[in-house]
Amino acid sequence: MSKNLSYVLLCTFWLITFSSCAFKIVNRTKDITYLKADSARNIAEQKLNVFAPRKKGKLKDVFIFVYGGTWNSGYKSLYNFLGNRMARKNVVTVILDYPKSPGATYDIMADDVAKSVKWVKDNIEKYGGDPNKIYISGHSAGGHLSALISVRNDYFDKLGISNPIKGTILIDAAGIDMYSYMKESKFPEGNTFVQTFTNNPVAWKDASPLYHLSKTMPPMLIYVGEKTYPSILIGNDLLVASLRKLNRDPIFYNLKGKKHKPMITQFLNPYSHRYKEIKDFMRKNNGEIQK
């Protein structure tokens, strides 16, 4: 059995185990087009799913999730469990697809993730979400893309808007220092990382969130698994240290015993402490908790 199939089956098992009544109180709107096909860039139509609490009233925090998959794989429907669980916790949640390598470089991916955020800013109020309380999160490669558009305002400048991200939640994010990783790895032409990040060191630095930090960037909540890949450990340690030097001290959790994939599958458990930590992070940055 392939690793990918095993992973899907594991997710399905946990989804059935923990979701007996998860869908009863959630409004789900699927396959919304946020980006039309672009033949000039050879990019297919891109869609997203919205999960919203059925209870109306005050506009709710918004959580955008960008999944991982080495920048070359993945699909939004695998993460429906996360949308349902967050919506049950009174958070409007958006899970999106985005272009993949080799058809797209990291820059095209980041451009299109930023466009999804703009779509959310423009439309999420119709689903009960507050357009002024947009948080973005991602696991692995999705964490990289989330971090990159959070710290590089030029992705939103091109769209004619100010960066609308209120806070960033990284879940075992890859690619934080892609410059050092690519320089040390010396991948051959045709390697998936070369297809995604090119063989140009200037592009590697442009792609690395670590080199674009500022005192005005959104606050961060950072999760790293104790037993994740070394490059992820190193990159996130550098990120935390650099943020502290800027007096932008993040909330940081190094989760004991956790490997890379369990960092996202832990969210299959609706009682995971991560949900409360994320909600508390949102409330703090909304000014609802004393800093």
Secondary structure as GFF3:
##gff-version 3
##sequence-region A 1 291
A	DSSP	alpha_helix	3	18	.	.	.	ID=ss1
A	DSSP	beta_strand	26	35	.	.	.	ID=ss2
A	DSSP	beta_strand	46	53	.	.	.	ID=ss3
A	DSSP	beta_strand	60	66	.	.	.	ID=ss4
A	DSSP	three_ten_helix	76	79	.	.	.	ID=ss5
A	DSSP	alpha_helix	80	88	.	.	.	ID=ss6
A	DSSP	beta_strand	92	96	.	.	.	ID=ss7
A	DSSP	alpha_helix	106	123	.	.	.	ID=ss8
A	DSSP	three_ten_helix	124	127	.	.	.	ID=ss9
A	DSSP	beta_strand	129	139	.	.	.	ID=ss10
A	DSSP	alpha_helix	141	151	.	.	.	ID=ss11
A	DSSP	alpha_helix	154	157	.	.	.	ID=ss12
A	DSSP	beta_strand	165	171	.	.	.	ID=ss13
A	DSSP	alpha_helix	178	185	.	.	.	ID=ss14
A	DSSP	alpha_helix	192	197	.	.	.	ID=ss15
A	DSSP	alpha_helix	201	206	.	.	.	ID=ss16
A	DSSP	three_ten_helix	209	212	.	.	.	ID=ss17
A	DSSP	beta_strand	220	225	.	.	.	ID=ss18
A	DSSP	alpha_helix	230	245	.	.	.	ID=ss19
A	DSSP	beta_strand	251	255	.	.	.	ID=ss20
A	DSSP	alpha_helix	262	265	.	.	.	ID=ss21
A	DSSP	three_ten_helix	266	268	.	.	.	ID=ss22
A	DSSP	alpha_helix	273	285	.	.	.	ID=ss23
###
